[in-house]
Structures are given as structure tokens and as C-alpha cells.
Amino acid sequence: MLFAGLALVVWSGWKNLRERRSAMQEQQNRRVDLIPDSQPAAAGDSSAGESQLRGKPAPAFTLLDLNGKKVSLSDFKGRPLVVNFWGTYCAPCKIEMPWLQEFSLKYAADGFRVVGITYDSEVGRDTIAQTTQRLGVTYPILLSTPKAEKDYLSNTEALPMSFYVDKTGKVVEITAGLGSKDELEAMVKETIAAGGR
Amino acid sequence: MKVTRLIQARRAFVSIAALALAVGATAQPGSAQFGSMDAPAKPRATVVYAAEPQSVPAARRAMLELRFQIVPGFHINSHTPKSELLIPTTLNLEPETGVKPGAPVYPAGEPYSFPSVPGEKLDVYAGNFIIRLPVVATPGDHTMGATLKYQACDNASCYPPKSLPIKIVFIAK
């Protein structure tokens, strides 16, 4: 009886040890993606899909706005345009968007327009509308689709990402990340000047 | 072809290691930097972490320490970001028999501004941070599952929210 009891204690201890080792091993083996499967496109990253857009026609899109209305790239034909990918969780996006709003008004007479494409459309139209309202944004805000993301962002998840499209429909500049307001305005002016008068 | 990087973010591995259990977070070699501007490295953001159990007194309130590490060059929102539009870091616990967890105690964040907009202050975690977890546990070994939800940025860009599953291994005696 005593022997059986001792054996049970030893067995139970051994089993417990195995389970703990197994849990530890599981931890050690775990590889966790933390930030993005893809990293942001950095300057000169010629492998990034988005950089391949420069000098080429901006990919066509037809997306829904917050009212469910279809908006297409072709709606902006003949106008210098910024296509700005942003997300509701993205702090630098929310710093930049009021600047884009300001420039969309300041350079409206030059035909300049801005369109925002929401990367995290899954948060819902209400949240997106609430966010843009607080930011004072009145330019069109569209809901992204996997195709639009593939065409423009390729494999990056970094936001904000902006595509500067001249009046001929060509992508003349691409920016990833937040810069200064002056830099942004300079690129808006270049985009307006590009493509001839 | 070049993508204009307005503010050059460091391309780094971003990794958070759950040292709660554990202890060694090992980033991939050569992680944090890229090479030349024309040939940047494109590392994958992964992390390996190992587990090492903690020991707490049984049947009375004790505090577990969950240690996390964020790879240099990145930050995540604190549990109390300054804007309600930002996603806070939170720890969600799974039920574990014999363990009564209390509310996680989050550390205070530190102020952070994006370099191009020094006036805009955010509240973030960077480097190492510890979440303390009060528990009352029955004697014995325990493994409690949890998920850290966070949203990371570098010095110019932000990335979608992520979930990091962890296992909190400890002995109560």
C-alpha cells in the first residue's frame, strides 16, 4: 500500500514536470508577429510595390464613400490629387489629415483635390465618420478594399501612405509616414505644377 | 524608383516578449537597422520568447509581473493614450481553474511626439514595460493564457492593431 502510494506520488510529480516542460517548450517555440508581416517602404526601397507606381498611371478604383456612394479615381480626371491611405488607429494620420484638409481648400482653385481611403474599414462607417468629423475633414473618405490595398500599398501596412497624382493621372510622388506640414505643402504644389498647364 | 520617406523611420524588428513567464526575448540578428538607402534590408518582425515560471504564495493575494519588451525604434500606445481615438494597450485574461486574477495594473506611459510635430504629445510605452497582475491562486502549478492587445508605431508610421498571445506560468505554494 505504502509502495503504491509512493509510486503514485512519484508518477504524479513526473507527469506534472512533463506538463510544465511542455508548456515551457511551447512558449519557447512560439514565434509571434508583432508588427506587420511587411515593413514600411523606406526611401529607396525599389522592391516595394508602391514605389513601382511612381511615374505610372494611378491604379483605377471605384470605392464606396461613407454614404454608400460610389467614387472612382476617374471622377478626379484632369485634377491634381492626393490619394491618402489612413487608419482610425493611426496617430500620425490624424496629425496629417487636417493639413490635407487645409490644402484641399487652399489650392481648390488650382483644381487640387484630396481623397482619403480608410485602411481599417472594418471599424464601421460610424466610427470613421466620427473620427473624420472630429478632425474637421470634409474631403471624400472612401472605404478600402483588398484590391485597392493591393494595387496601391502592395505588401505594406504602414500608414499614412499618400500618392500624389498629377492632372494627367500619373503618380508623381509617394510618401510613407508623417513629415512636416511644409514638406507636405511643397509636394502638393509640385503635384499641381506637374503635368503641364 | 524611390518612395519618399518623410521621416525616415528605423526599420526594426518590433517585438514584444512576454517575459512574464519568461525571460528571454531574442530578436532576430541584425534586426534594427537597414543598410543603405538604396538597398534596405527587409527584416521580418518576429520574436521568440521563453518561459520561466514565477513563484507566489498560495491562497492569498500575490502579484505576478509580466515583463514586455518593445524593440528599439517602435512604441505602442500606453493603457491610457491621450486620445480616445487611439487604441490602448490591454491585457485580456483567459479563465484558469484555481486562479482568481485581479485587474491588471498597467504602468504609466511616457510622453512621445513624432519628430515632425513636437507639439503633439502622445502617451506610449517604449523599451521595456511591466504589467502587474494580482492573483489569488490555489496551491500548485498554474498556466494562465492571456492576450496583449496593442497598436504600434515607429517615428513616422503606424501599423494595424495586433494581438500577442502569452502564457503566464507560475507556482503557488
Contacts between the chains, C-beta under 8 A, distances in Angstrom:
chain1	res1	chain2	res2	distance
A	16	B	141	6.3
A	19	B	141	7.6
A	20	B	53	7.2
A	20	B	141	6.0
A	20	B	169	7.2
A	23	B	51	6.6
A	23	B	143	5.1
A	23	B	167	6.3
A	23	B	169	5.7
A	24	B	21	7.7
A	24	B	50	7.1
A	24	B	51	4.5
A	24	B	52	7.5
A	24	B	53	7.9
A	24	B	169	7.0
A	26	B	51	7.9
A	26	B	167	7.1
A	27	B	18	7.8
A	27	B	21	5.7
A	27	B	22	6.1
A	27	B	49	6.3
A	27	B	50	5.9
A	27	B	51	3.4
A	27	B	167	5.8
A	27	B	169	7.5
A	28	B	48	6.9
A	28	B	49	7.4
A	28	B	50	4.4
A	28	B	51	6.7
A	29	B	48	7.8
A	30	B	48	7.2
A	30	B	49	6.7
A	30	B	165	7.6
A	31	B	46	4.9
A	31	B	47	7.0
A	31	B	48	5.7
A	32	B	15	7.5
A	32	B	16	7.6
A	32	B	46	6.7
A	32	B	47	5.6
A	32	B	49	7.6
A	32	B	164	5.5
A	32	B	165	7.3
A	33	B	44	7.9
A	33	B	45	5.9
A	33	B	46	5.9
A	33	B	162	7.3
A	34	B	13	7.8
A	34	B	14	4.7
A	34	B	15	5.0
A	34	B	16	5.6
A	34	B	45	5.1
A	34	B	46	7.3
A	34	B	47	6.1
A	34	B	71	8.0
A	34	B	152	7.0
A	34	B	162	6.1
A	34	B	164	6.7
A	35	B	13	8.0
A	35	B	14	3.8
A	35	B	45	4.4
A	35	B	74	6.6
A	35	B	152	5.2
A	35	B	159	4.8
A	35	B	162	7.1
A	36	B	45	6.2
A	36	B	159	4.9
A	36	B	160	7.2
A	37	B	44	7.3
A	37	B	45	7.6
A	39	B	11	5.3
A	39	B	42	6.1
A	39	B	43	7.0
A	39	B	45	7.1
A	40	B	5	7.7
A	40	B	9	6.2
A	40	B	11	7.2
A	40	B	154	7.4
A	40	B	156	7.9
A	40	B	157	4.9
A	41	B	3	4.3
A	41	B	5	7.4
A	42	B	3	7.2
A	42	B	5	5.2
A	42	B	8	6.7
A	42	B	9	7.0
A	42	B	11	5.7
A	42	B	34	6.3
A	42	B	37	7.6
A	42	B	40	4.9
A	43	B	2	5.8
A	43	B	3	6.4
A	43	B	4	6.6
A	43	B	5	4.2
A	43	B	8	6.4
A	43	B	37	5.3
A	43	B	40	7.9
A	44	B	2	5.0
A	44	B	3	7.6
A	44	B	36	7.7
A	44	B	37	4.3
A	44	B	38	4.5
A	44	B	39	7.5
A	44	B	40	6.6
A	45	B	2	7.8
A	45	B	3	6.0
A	45	B	40	5.3
A	45	B	42	7.6
A	46	B	1	5.4
A	46	B	2	7.5
A	46	B	38	7.4
A	47	B	42	7.0
A	48	B	3	6.0
A	50	B	3	6.0
A	51	B	1	4.3
A	51	B	2	6.3
A	51	B	3	4.4
A	52	B	1	6.1
A	54	B	1	5.1
A	54	B	2	7.4
A	54	B	3	7.7
A	55	B	1	7.4
A	87	B	158	6.9
A	87	B	160	7.0
A	88	B	85	6.7
A	89	B	85	8.0
A	89	B	86	6.7
A	89	B	87	4.9
A	89	B	151	5.1
A	89	B	158	6.6
A	89	B	160	7.1
A	89	B	161	5.8
A	90	B	153	7.7
A	90	B	157	8.0
A	90	B	158	4.1
A	91	B	83	7.5
A	91	B	86	6.0
A	91	B	114	7.5
A	91	B	120	8.0
A	91	B	122	6.0
A	91	B	153	6.4
A	91	B	158	6.1
A	92	B	114	5.6
A	92	B	153	7.0
A	92	B	156	6.4
A	92	B	157	6.6
A	92	B	158	6.1
A	93	B	158	7.0
A	94	B	83	7.9
A	94	B	85	6.5
A	95	B	114	6.8
A	95	B	117	5.3
A	95	B	120	5.8
A	119	B	160	7.6
A	120	B	160	6.7
A	131	B	85	5.9
A	134	B	85	7.2
A	157	B	159	5.4
A	157	B	160	5.5
A	158	B	9	7.9
A	158	B	157	3.9
A	158	B	158	7.4
A	158	B	159	6.4
A	159	B	157	6.1
A	159	B	158	5.4
A	159	B	159	7.6
A	160	B	157	7.2
A	173	B	4	6.2
A	174	B	3	4.9
A	174	B	4	6.2
A	175	B	3	7.4
A	175	B	4	4.9
A	175	B	5	7.5
A	175	B	6	5.3
A	176	B	3	5.5
A	176	B	4	7.4
A	176	B	5	5.5
A	176	B	6	7.4
A	176	B	156	7.5
A	176	B	157	6.3
A	177	B	5	5.8
A	177	B	6	5.2
A	177	B	7	5.4
A	177	B	9	5.8
A	177	B	154	7.8
A	177	B	155	8.0
A	177	B	156	2.9
A	177	B	157	4.3
A	178	B	6	6.2
A	178	B	7	6.1
A	178	B	114	5.4
A	178	B	116	5.7
A	178	B	117	7.1
A	178	B	156	5.0
A	178	B	157	7.3
A	179	B	6	2.5
A	179	B	7	5.7
A	179	B	116	5.4
A	179	B	156	7.5
A	180	B	6	7.4
A	180	B	116	4.4
A	180	B	117	7.7
A	183	B	6	5.8
A	183	B	116	7.8
A	184	B	6	7.8
A	187	B	4	7.8
